[in-house]
Amino acid sequence: MKVSYQPAFIRDLRQLRGRPEYERIYRLVFEAMPRWAGLAGQAQVKCLSGRDHAYRVRVRDYRIGFYWRGEVLIVSRVLHRREIYRYFP
């Protein structure tokens, strides 16, 4: 599976440096997500209602928003739970 990272996600991740959640988010996105064979069996993944290919993963108070299109996983944003639904999808 191919993983693509949007520039907005990289910006969001840089702003999280120094926070306790940073390491957990970094490991999930750059180590665990590329090994996923599919979304089945991923406990924290939820489909966003009204959107066919938009999903989110919960990491404490942060949400990682991504799209699943065929064999490509497009990581779009990582924001606090108050803000994620304003900017994603």
C-alpha positions as CSV (number, residue, x, y, z in Angstrom):
1,M,0.0,0.0,0.0
2,K,1.2,3.5,-0.8
3,V,0.9,6.3,1.8
4,S,0.8,10.0,0.7
5,Y,1.2,12.9,3.1
6,Q,-0.4,16.3,2.3
7,P,1.5,19.5,3.1
8,A,-1.1,20.6,5.6
9,F,-0.5,17.3,7.6
10,I,3.3,18.0,7.7
11,R,2.6,21.6,8.9
12,D,0.2,20.3,11.6
13,L,2.7,17.7,12.8
14,R,5.5,20.2,13.1
15,Q,3.3,22.3,15.4
16,L,2.9,19.3,17.7
17,R,6.6,18.9,18.4
18,G,7.2,18.9,22.2
19,R,3.8,17.6,23.1
20,P,3.4,14.2,24.7
21,E,1.2,13.0,21.8
22,Y,3.8,13.8,19.1
23,E,5.7,10.5,19.4
24,R,2.5,8.4,19.4
25,I,1.2,10.2,16.3
26,Y,4.5,10.0,14.5
27,R,4.9,6.2,15.1
28,L,1.3,5.6,14.0
29,V,1.5,7.6,10.8
30,F,5.0,6.7,9.6
31,E,5.4,3.2,11.0
32,A,2.0,1.5,11.6
33,M,-0.2,3.0,8.8
34,P,2.1,2.0,5.9
35,R,1.8,-1.6,7.1
36,W,-2.0,-1.7,7.1
37,A,-3.4,-4.1,4.5
38,G,-6.9,-2.6,4.9
39,L,-9.1,-0.8,7.4
40,A,-10.7,-4.0,8.7
41,G,-9.4,-4.8,12.2
42,Q,-8.1,-1.2,12.9
43,A,-9.8,-0.5,16.2
44,Q,-9.5,3.3,16.3
45,V,-10.5,4.0,12.7
46,K,-13.9,5.5,12.2
47,C,-15.6,6.4,8.9
48,L,-16.9,10.0,8.8
49,S,-20.6,10.1,8.2
50,G,-21.7,11.5,4.8
51,R,-18.2,11.0,3.3
52,D,-17.4,7.8,1.3
53,H,-13.6,7.7,1.7
54,A,-12.9,10.0,4.7
55,Y,-11.7,8.4,8.0
56,R,-10.2,9.5,11.2
57,V,-8.1,7.9,13.9
58,R,-8.2,9.1,17.5
59,V,-4.9,9.6,19.4
60,R,-5.8,11.0,22.9
61,D,-7.2,14.6,22.2
62,Y,-6.0,14.6,18.6
63,R,-7.5,13.2,15.4
64,I,-5.7,12.2,12.3
65,G,-7.9,12.7,9.2
66,F,-7.2,10.6,6.1
67,Y,-8.7,9.4,2.9
68,W,-8.6,5.8,1.7
69,R,-8.7,5.6,-2.1
70,G,-8.1,2.1,-3.5
71,E,-4.5,1.2,-2.6
72,V,-3.5,4.8,-1.6
73,L,-3.8,6.2,1.9
74,I,-3.8,10.0,1.9
75,V,-3.0,11.5,5.3
76,S,-4.6,14.9,5.3
77,R,-4.6,16.6,8.7
78,V,-3.8,16.1,12.4
79,L,-5.6,18.5,14.7
80,H,-7.1,18.8,18.1
81,R,-10.5,17.2,18.5
82,R,-12.2,20.7,18.6
83,E,-10.7,21.8,15.3
84,I,-10.5,18.6,13.1
85,Y,-14.1,18.8,11.9
86,R,-13.7,22.4,10.8
87,Y,-10.8,21.7,8.5
88,F,-11.3,18.0,7.5
89,P,-12.8,16.7,5.2
